[in-house]
Amino acid sequence: MRTDSAATGPMRLIFDPWQACVAAAEVSMATQASAGSLAAQRAQRLAALLAAAAERSPRYRRLLAGRDPASLRLEDLPVAHKAELMSDFGAWVSDPALALGELRRFVADPANIARAYLGRYTVWESSGSTGEPAIFVQDARSMAVYDALEALRRPVLRPLGRLFDPLGLAERIAFVGATEGHFASTVSVERLRHLQPGLSRRLRGISFLQPIGDLCAELDAFAPTVVATYPSAALLLAQERRAGRLKASPREIWTGGETLSAASRAFVRDAFACPVANSYGASEFLSLAFECELGVLHLNSDWAILEPVDAHGRGVPRGHAGATTLLTNLANHLQPLIRYDLGDQVTLLGAACRCGSHLQAIEVKGRDDDTLSLAGGAGMPAVKVVPLAVSTVLEEEAGLFDFQLVQQGPRELLLKTGRQGTAAQQALEQAGKILGAFLSKQGARGVRIRCRCGEDLHRGRSGKTRRVIAG
């Protein structure tokens, strides 16, 4: 069986022009649809998802046996958790050619980023923030939906600029993230660069794993008009801009993937003197929500269903955050995500948004990790390291997923895990060495990392484990 587990030959990408046109038309028409029309679309798409899952996924064939997909209530179905789905991967997916071992080998090679798997699928992995990374596989249909949502529902921050440049031909977009990993954002950026050769010179992925001085120099050389990154990285760049060490002057900042507080938004906006737009997405559904012109997040509720639930899996009233949130992805029939536990705290707002959109308004409590501030060399400023950079190094280079890093001083870190035993201690100490080497390259000298196994991991207000804590 051909697996495409190594990058050979010309880059092949997943894109179906017909599916793209259909999805764009559907997304465009639904953007200003009535609440009743959106509800009807959701019901129709949910019935289609359940029918496809019952027909093609062995796991859901068992769960839905003897039940009519058109009459099923979503809340009557069981909650799905990442660990159980991944352990039952072969029965979960609807294409028996998708083998988890082969997929893991595929994503282990950075040269495969955005490359078509088996010639027909786009693949990415989640971060390991809640354990072993999950693998997510998209077909042409689901990618067409994500593309349409990204293109048609991202807010227009500079209407006059869009009027004179409707195709964005003058834009230079820098994505600042983990550019060597098969993460959803990285794969999406590389896919766009290869799909549109003219865009490849104007869209660039820039690694936030390099020292901050090198990152600033690369941004200055590229001179982006738009920077897309995580809120913690945007804050770090804003500090560098304020200090005069970053000269780049983007006209827009796009953030996502973490919580963006009002104070953080104001700091970034003022440092760059440009508007900031936040979005909400996940590996399980790339483009869950975008902000309207009033700064309110609107769920793409024609293609995704979110259910905030309490600790017992019961739905909570509108206006209240649940202990976690369940996602049903209506676009991906290949790998059915039905009442999937996202782990995020989401509130469905009860009042209609003043912007006039009937897409559900939401509030999201995302990751709550800290940026480290470590002592530099003699006479050098403190070295700032964003939490996603730490997580990426420990996951990708050290293979450590169950961890918490706590800063206890300018040069003191505690790296701990809930796992126990000699093997766990050895793996943790090796991870500490890898992290120490990375921090040294960032300019943080003489950092001492203590390693402890069998430790309880501190949880934040959301109930999720905080992975990086500045003390």
Stockholm file with secondary structure:
# STOCKHOLM 1.0

chainA/1-471         MRTDSAATGPMRLIFDPWQACVAAAEVSMATQASAGSLAAQRAQRLAALLAAAAERSPRYRRLLAGRDPASLRLEDLPVAHKAELMSDFGAWVSDPALALGELRRFVADPANIARAYLGRYTVWESSGSTGEPAIFVQDARSMAVYDALEALRRPVLRPLGRLFDPLGLAERIAFVGATEGHFASTVSVERLRHLQPGLSRRLRGISFLQPIGDLCAELDAFAPTVVATYPSAALLLAQERRAGRLKASPREIWTGGETLSAASRAFVRDAFACPVANSYGASEFLSLAFECELGVLHLNSDWAILEPVDAHGRGVPRGHAGATTLLTNLANHLQPLIRYDLGDQVTLLGAACRCGSHLQAIEVKGRDDDTLSLAGGAGMPAVKVVPLAVSTVLEEEAGLFDFQLVQQGPRELLLKTGRQGTAAQQALEQAGKILGAFLSKQGARGVRIRCRCGEDLHRGRSGKTRRVIAG
#=GR chainA/1-471 SS CCCCCSCCSSCCCCCCHHHHHHHHHHHHHHTTCCHHHHHHHHHHHHHHHHHHHHHHCHHHHHHTTTCCTTTCCGGGSCCBCHHHHHHTHHHHSSCTTCCHHHHHHHHTCGGGTTCCBTTTBEEEECCSTTSSCCEEEECHHHHHHHHHHHHHHSCCSCHHHHHHCTTCTTCCEEEEECTTSCCHHHHHHHHHHHHCGGGTTTEEEEETTSCHHHHHHHHHHHCCSEEEECHHHHHHHHHHHHTTSCCCCCSEEEEESSCCCHHHHHHHHHHHTSCEEEEEEETTEEEEEEECTTSCEEECTTTEEEEEECTTSCBCCTTSBCSEEEEEESSCSSSCCSSEECCCEEEECSSCCTTCCCSCEEEEECCCCCCEEECCSTTCCCEEECHHHHHHIIIIITCCCSCEEEEEETTEEEEECSCCSHHHHHHHHHHHHHHHHHHHHHTCCSCEEEEESSCCCCBCTTSSBCSEECC
#=GC SS_cons         CCCCCSCCSSCCCCCCHHHHHHHHHHHHHHTTCCHHHHHHHHHHHHHHHHHHHHHHCHHHHHHTTTCCTTTCCGGGSCCBCHHHHHHTHHHHSSCTTCCHHHHHHHHTCGGGTTCCBTTTBEEEECCSTTSSCCEEEECHHHHHHHHHHHHHHSCCSCHHHHHHCTTCTTCCEEEEECTTSCCHHHHHHHHHHHHCGGGTTTEEEEETTSCHHHHHHHHHHHCCSEEEECHHHHHHHHHHHHTTSCCCCCSEEEEESSCCCHHHHHHHHHHHTSCEEEEEEETTEEEEEEECTTSCEEECTTTEEEEEECTTSCBCCTTSBCSEEEEEESSCSSSCCSSEECCCEEEECSSCCTTCCCSCEEEEECCCCCCEEECCSTTCCCEEECHHHHHHIIIIITCCCSCEEEEEETTEEEEECSCCSHHHHHHHHHHHHHHHHHHHHHTCCSCEEEEESSCCCCBCTTSSBCSEECC
//
